Amino acid sequence: MTDNPNRSSGKRGSGHGDKRRWLPKQVISGENESIFSILPESVLTNFLNPTSENALLWNVIYPLAQPTISLIDFLNIRPLWGNPNEENKADDALTPYYWGFDVDGMRLDKLDDVLLMIDGSGPKTEVDLFFLGERNLILVESKRKSGFGRCSRFTKRRCPEMHLPAGGDWLPCRYWEVEKSRFTNHLAMGLRPEPDSEPPTCNRHYQLARTLTIGRELADILEREFHLWVFAPRLHWSKLEKDWLDFTERVQDDSLWRRLRVIAWEDIQQMVS
């Protein structure tokens, strides 16, 4: 990470010339970081939402990551859900990658290769936060008011497994069909969907299953131990808990199950850097 005397100074809109883009006022600190010159407009636009998950993530994590965050500091937090045995792990200095970029605007190594491998040519899985250490890779889903994402194709009755196009060619869902992309490589997803069947498990756990599949492949390539975490407000946890528990019960790898964790945003804000 490059030293930047203006990171927390409150100064706005200088230092990037023509590359400078508008920044929402919800960015409290670090507004001069190069990451804001390359983030997708969709990510920046989310900052304008009164309940923005992106603004919460940046404004809490960025001040703590100067330049890294301690894994042990996270594991010392009593989780809303998680395995206490993780607290015995060795420490690791974790570099945050916000929406796949570090603060200098550098893309997480091999991420785009894995996204293409797992998601194909369609819309790519967008993970809120990555933590990369020397031994660990942690993918974080950030929640504030929303639930876990479901499959938009199923919602719009365009599921290639259940809603077959009249007279058209059948193109199976890659998350059931393509070897590297299959959710069933890591999760007990039940029966494959078919026309007139009940709403499928892959719809309910679509966001988490994609995140897990991406994270597992990326961690293998980078030779890191993979963790999947959720950050959520304490009062919002009750709205996520049922889906999360069902998801965790489907994880087939016991060692990975022990590296799942849900942490309250309020407790992260109390961390001492």
Beta strands, then each sheet from edge to edge (+ up, - down):
strand 1: 69-70
strand 2: 81-82
strand 3: 93-98
strand 4: 129-132
strand 5: 136-142
strand 6: 225-232
strand 7: 260-264
sheet 1: 1+ 3- 4+ 5- 6- 7- 2+
end
